[in-house]
Amino acid sequence: MLSFIQTALLYVVPFLLVLGVVVTVHELGHFLAAKALGTKIDRFSIGFGRAIAAWTDKDGVEWRVGWLPLGGYVRFAGDDNAASIPDAEDLADMRRDLVAQGRGPEISRYFHFKPIWQRAIIVAAGPFINFALAIAIFAGILMSLGDMTLPFRVQSVTPDSPAAAAGFRPGDRVVAVNGREMTAYQEIVQIIEVRGGVPIRFTVDRGGARLDLTATPEWQMKEDRIAGKRRAGAIGITPAQSREDFVHVEYGPLEALQGGVVRTWSILTTTIDYLGRMISGQVSTDQLRGPLGIADITGKVTAVSTEGAPDVGAMLGGAAFALVQLIAVISVSIGFMNLLPVPVLDGGHLMFYAYEAVARRPLAAKVQAAGYRVGLALVLGLMLFATWNDLQRLRVFNLFGGLFS
């Protein structure tokens, strides 16, 4: 019983909290944009399934809390089409029904009768509020706590490594990567780890003079307390990381906001680069994670962040701080994934709206239905593949094999 409670507190509760916040904020983006543009909204739900609490506000919006805390959803009035993009015939039928019901004056408030640019704003607001959430979290952390930065200064170089071949020397300080100014060790390492086999141009400061060195990271297996055993690029450098090497940087409001944007952009560009190389076959797909993988990472983040806490207050504070940062990272990923031009995702709706803007009519219902089925198959296939990776990474098959051997 104690083990079950511990597992729930470390894995289930943090996972539901992280996923619930990210998905609910995403849906809130759609809701707020629709509200600002005068769109008629039937319901906003936090959680799914049967309502455990519900109320209706003065604008006629039903607010509810579902029993399954896996995010939420917003439902616009008249939104009965599965792909959320009815064709011209559906729109005509909907208009006739509304007029027959005496709701003709409300037609302009229905989502599907809104101008294309308004519909596009409402759809895009979900992913973009995910980016805004990440920026706000990172900016808030920087403004309130500042940042302990470790400059990328070389302490030693591994013989016969890519760094040695490139000409790195002890004392070198990396100040730019591929022409982009950056000095934080962890930020540079993140770039190295996802670019195995790809030459990287490092600009280093050596005794006050700048010079460019090109090194190609080698793939190595790395054991990480959070991500587990994984494949990562490395160039063979040991950084100077004693206590006096760290620099505490304080941020004002504007600097913190800029820092939040930079961190969010860095996560986004790294994700796009890694996904592109994954599609082209340059890197393995074994790092794709599904719900089980996210739950595993959430649990490990919670466990690591609470280690050594002197009391319950410190334990809860450490867990909250770590999970808030994880929410920011996952929020960027959710925002990006939803912008992909795949039917059933927000990016797919935007793609259909682009066609409608050019052709001056919605796509035919058959084309939309086919696109919806293909998009759904792609998304479900990706989720199944990621879940398969999760099961292998968590050695679930080995566990069942041991039970029957």
C-alpha positions in Angstrom: 0.0 0.0 0.0 2.8 2.4 0.9 4.6 1.6 -2.4 1.4 2.3 -4.3 1.0 5.7 -2.6 4.7 6.6 -3.2 4.3 5.7 -6.9 1.2 7.8 -7.2 2.8 10.8 -5.6 6.0 10.5 -7.6 4.6 9.5 -11.0 0.8 9.7 -11.4 0.0 13.0 -9.7 2.9 15.0 -11.2 2.1 13.6 -14.7 -1.5 14.5 -14.5 -0.6 17.9 -13.2 1.9 18.6 -15.9 -0.2 17.3 -18.8 -3.4 18.9 -17.4 -1.8 22.4 -17.1 -0.3 22.2 -20.6 -3.4 21.0 -22.4 -5.8 23.2 -20.5 -3.7 26.3 -21.2 -3.7 25.3 -24.9 -7.5 25.1 -24.9 -7.7 28.3 -23.0 -5.8 30.0 -25.8 -8.5 29.0 -28.3 -11.2 30.1 -25.8 -9.7 33.5 -25.1 -9.2 34.3 -28.8 -12.7 33.2 -29.6 -14.1 35.2 -26.8 -12.3 38.3 -27.9 -13.6 37.9 -31.4 -17.2 37.5 -30.3 -17.5 33.8 -31.0 -20.4 31.9 -29.4 -19.0 29.2 -27.1 -21.0 26.3 -25.6 -18.6 24.8 -23.2 -15.2 24.9 -21.6 -14.2 21.8 -19.8 -11.2 21.2 -17.4 -10.8 17.4 -17.6 -12.8 14.9 -19.6 -15.7 12.5 -18.9 -18.6 12.9 -16.7 -18.8 16.3 -15.0 -18.1 16.4 -11.2 -18.9 20.1 -11.2 -20.6 22.4 -13.7 -22.0 26.0 -13.9 -23.1 28.4 -16.6 -21.8 32.0 -16.7 -23.7 35.1 -17.8 -22.6 34.6 -21.5 -24.2 31.1 -21.6 -20.8 29.3 -21.5 -21.0 26.0 -19.5 -17.9 25.6 -17.4 -17.3 22.1 -16.1 -14.7 19.9 -14.3 -14.5 16.4 -15.7 -13.5 13.4 -13.6 -10.5 12.5 -15.9 -7.8 15.2 -15.4 -6.0 14.9 -18.7 -6.3 18.4 -19.9 -9.5 19.9 -21.2 -11.4 21.2 -24.3 -13.4 24.1 -25.6 -16.6 23.5 -27.7 -17.9 26.2 -30.0 -21.6 26.5 -30.9 -22.5 24.4 -33.9 -19.1 22.6 -33.9 -20.5 19.1 -34.9 -18.1 18.4 -37.7 -15.3 16.0 -36.6 -12.6 18.0 -38.5 -14.1 21.3 -37.4 -14.2 22.5 -41.1 -17.6 21.8 -42.7 -17.9 22.2 -46.5 -20.2 24.6 -48.3 -23.1 22.3 -48.2 -22.8 21.7 -44.5 -22.6 25.5 -43.9 -25.7 26.1 -46.0 -27.6 23.4 -44.0 -26.4 24.9 -40.7 -27.5 28.4 -41.8 -31.0 27.1 -42.7 -31.3 25.3 -39.4 -30.3 28.4 -37.4 -32.8 30.6 -39.2 -35.5 28.0 -38.7 -34.7 28.0 -35.0 -35.0 31.8 -34.9 -31.2 32.2 -34.3 -30.6 34.0 -37.6 -29.2 37.2 -35.8 -26.6 35.0 -34.0 -25.2 33.4 -37.2 -22.2 35.9 -37.3 -21.2 34.7 -33.9 -20.9 31.0 -34.9 -17.3 29.9 -35.4 -17.8 28.4 -38.9 -19.3 31.7 -40.2 -16.5 33.8 -38.9 -14.1 35.4 -41.5 -11.2 33.2 -42.3 -8.7 35.5 -40.6 -10.7 35.3 -37.3 -10.9 31.5 -37.5 -7.2 31.3 -38.2 -6.4 33.5 -35.1 -8.6 31.3 -32.9 -7.0 28.1 -34.1 -3.4 29.4 -33.9 -4.0 30.9 -30.4 -3.8 27.4 -28.8 -0.2 26.7 -29.8 0.9 30.3 -29.4 -0.4 30.5 -25.8 1.7 27.3 -25.1 4.8 29.3 -26.3 3.7 32.3 -24.2 3.3 30.0 -21.1 6.9 28.8 -21.5 8.2 32.3 -22.0 6.3 33.5 -18.9 7.7 30.6 -16.8 11.3 31.1 -17.8 11.0 34.8 -17.5 9.5 34.5 -14.0 12.2 32.2 -12.8 15.0 34.5 -14.2 13.4 37.6 -12.7 12.8 36.1 -9.2 15.9 33.8 -8.8 18.3 34.9 -11.5 20.4 32.3 -13.1 23.5 30.3 -12.1 25.5 30.2 -15.3 28.5 28.0 -16.0 30.5 29.4 -18.9 31.8 26.8 -21.3 35.5 26.9 -20.3 37.7 23.9 -21.2 39.4 22.2 -18.4 40.8 19.2 -20.3 40.5 17.6 -23.7 40.2 13.8 -24.2 43.0 12.5 -26.5 41.9 11.3 -29.9 38.5 12.9 -29.5 36.7 15.3 -31.9 37.7 18.2 -29.7 41.3 17.2 -29.8 41.2 16.9 -33.6 39.6 20.3 -33.9 42.4 21.9 -31.8 40.7 22.7 -28.5 43.0 23.4 -25.6 42.6 23.7 -21.9 41.6 27.3 -21.0 39.6 27.9 -24.2 36.2 29.5 -23.6 33.4 28.9 -26.1 31.6 32.1 -26.9 29.6 31.2 -30.0 28.2 28.1 -31.9 27.7 28.2 -35.6 27.9 32.0 -35.5 25.3 32.4 -32.7 26.6 34.0 -29.5 26.2 31.8 -26.4 28.3 31.1 -23.4 26.3 28.9 -21.1 27.7 25.4 -20.8 24.4 23.6 -20.7 23.0 25.4 -23.6 26.0 24.5 -25.8 25.9 20.9 -24.6 22.3 20.6 -25.6 23.3 21.5 -29.2 26.2 19.0 -29.2 24.0 16.2 -27.9 21.5 16.3 -30.7 24.0 16.9 -33.6 26.0 13.7 -33.6 27.8 13.3 -37.0 27.2 16.9 -37.9 30.1 19.4 -38.0 29.7 22.3 -35.6 31.7 25.5 -35.7 32.8 26.8 -32.3 34.1 30.2 -31.8 36.5 30.2 -28.8 38.2 32.9 -26.8 41.9 31.9 -26.3 43.9 34.5 -24.4 41.7 37.4 -25.6 41.8 36.3 -29.3 38.9 34.7 -31.1 39.3 31.8 -33.4 37.0 29.2 -35.0 37.3 25.5 -34.5 35.1 22.8 -36.2 34.3 19.6 -34.4 32.0 16.8 -35.3 30.3 15.2 -32.3 30.5 11.4 -32.0 27.4 9.4 -30.8 27.9 7.8 -27.4 25.6 6.1 -25.0 25.0 8.3 -22.0 23.3 7.4 -18.7 21.0 10.2 -17.5 19.2 10.1 -14.2 16.1 11.7 -15.8 16.1 10.4 -19.4 17.8 7.1 -18.6 20.2 5.4 -21.1 20.2 7.4 -24.3 22.3 8.2 -27.4 23.9 11.6 -27.3 26.6 13.5 -29.2 29.9 14.3 -27.5 33.2 16.0 -28.5 35.4 14.9 -25.6 35.7 18.0 -23.4 35.7 18.2 -19.6 34.5 21.7 -18.5 35.9 23.7 -15.7 33.0 23.5 -13.2 34.3 24.2 -9.7 32.2 26.5 -7.4 34.1 29.6 -8.4 33.5 29.0 -12.1 29.8 29.5 -11.7 28.4 33.1 -12.3 25.2 34.3 -10.7 23.3 36.6 -13.2 20.5 38.8 -12.1 17.7 39.9 -14.4 15.4 42.9 -14.6 11.9 42.5 -16.1 12.9 43.2 -19.7 16.1 41.1 -19.5 14.1 38.3 -17.9 11.4 38.5 -20.7 14.2 38.4 -23.3 15.8 35.5 -21.5 12.4 33.6 -21.5 12.1 34.2 -25.3 15.6 33.0 -25.9 15.1 29.8 -23.9 11.8 29.0 -25.5 13.3 29.7 -29.0 16.2 27.5 -28.2 14.0 24.5 -27.2 11.8 25.1 -30.3 14.8 25.2 -32.8 16.4 22.2 -31.2 13.2 20.2 -31.4 12.7 21.2 -35.1 16.3 20.3 -35.9 16.2 17.0 -34.2 12.8 16.1 -35.8 14.1 17.0 -39.2 17.2 14.8 -38.8 15.0 12.0 -37.4 12.8 12.1 -40.5 15.9 12.1 -42.8 17.3 9.1 -40.9 20.3 10.8 -39.5 19.4 10.1 -35.9 17.6 7.3 -34.2 13.9 7.5 -33.4 14.3 5.7 -30.0 14.1 9.0 -28.1 10.5 9.6 -29.1 8.4 9.4 -26.0 4.7 8.8 -25.5 2.5 9.2 -22.4 4.3 6.5 -20.5 7.7 8.1 -21.3 6.4 11.6 -20.2 5.1 10.0 -17.0 8.4 8.4 -16.4 10.4 11.6 -16.9 7.9 13.5 -14.7 8.3 11.0 -11.9 12.1 11.0 -12.1 12.2 14.8 -12.1 10.0 14.8 -9.0 12.2 12.2 -7.3 15.5 14.0 -8.1 14.2 17.4 -7.1 13.1 16.2 -3.7 16.3 14.3 -2.8 18.0 15.6 0.3 15.2 17.9 1.3 15.3 18.7 5.0 11.6 18.9 5.5 8.3 18.5 3.7 8.1 22.2 2.8 11.5 22.1 1.0 10.5 18.8 -0.7 7.3 20.4 -2.0 9.1 23.5 -3.1 11.8 21.6 -5.0 9.2 19.4 -6.7 7.1 22.4 -7.7 10.1 24.3 -9.1 11.2 21.3 -11.2 7.7 20.5 -12.4 7.1 24.2 -13.4 10.2 24.1 -15.6 9.1 20.7 -17.1 5.7 22.3 -17.9 7.5 25.0 -19.8 9.5 22.5 -21.9 6.5 20.3 -22.6 4.4 23.3 -23.4 6.8 24.3 -26.2 6.7 20.7 -27.6 2.9 20.7 -27.5 2.7 24.1 -29.2 5.1 23.0 -32.0 3.4 19.6 -32.6 0.0 21.3 -32.9 1.3 23.6 -35.6 2.4 20.7 -37.9 0.3 20.7 -41.1 -1.5 17.5 -40.2 -5.3 17.2 -40.4 -6.9 16.9 -36.8 -4.1 19.2 -35.5 -4.3 22.9 -35.4 -1.8 23.2 -38.2 -4.0 21.0 -40.4 -6.9 23.4 -39.8 -4.7 26.4 -40.8 -3.7 24.5 -43.9 -7.4 24.0 -44.9 -8.1 27.7 -44.1 -5.2 28.7 -46.5 -6.9 26.6 -49.2 -10.2 28.3 -48.5 -8.7 31.7 -48.6 -7.2 31.0 -52.1 -10.1 29.0 -53.6 -12.8 31.2 -51.8 -14.6 28.0 -50.7 -14.0 25.3 -48.1 -12.6 21.9 -49.2 -15.2 19.3 -50.3 -16.5 17.2 -47.5 -15.0 14.0 -49.0 -11.5 15.5 -49.2 -11.8 16.8 -45.6 -12.9 13.4 -44.4 -10.1 11.6 -46.2 -7.6 14.1 -44.8 -9.0 13.7 -41.3 -8.6 9.9 -41.5 -5.1 10.1 -42.8 -4.1 12.7 -40.2 -5.7 10.6 -37.4 -3.9 7.5 -38.6 -0.6 9.5 -38.6 -1.1 10.8 -35.1 -2.2 7.5 -33.7 0.6 5.7 -35.5 3.1 8.1 -34.0 1.6 7.7 -30.5 1.8 3.9 -30.8 5.4 4.0 -32.0 6.3 6.3 -29.1 4.5 4.0 -26.6 6.4 1.0 -28.1 9.6 3.0 -27.4 8.4 3.7 -23.9 7.7 0.0 -23.2 11.1 -1.0 -24.4 12.9 1.8 -22.5 11.0 0.8 -19.3 11.8 -2.9 -20.0 8.2 -3.9 -19.6 8.7 -6.8 -22.0 11.6 -8.1 -19.9 9.4 -7.9 -16.9 6.7 -10.1 -18.5 9.3 -12.4 -19.9 10.7 -12.9 -16.5 7.2 -13.8 -15.1 6.8 -16.6 -17.6 10.3 -17.9 -17.8 
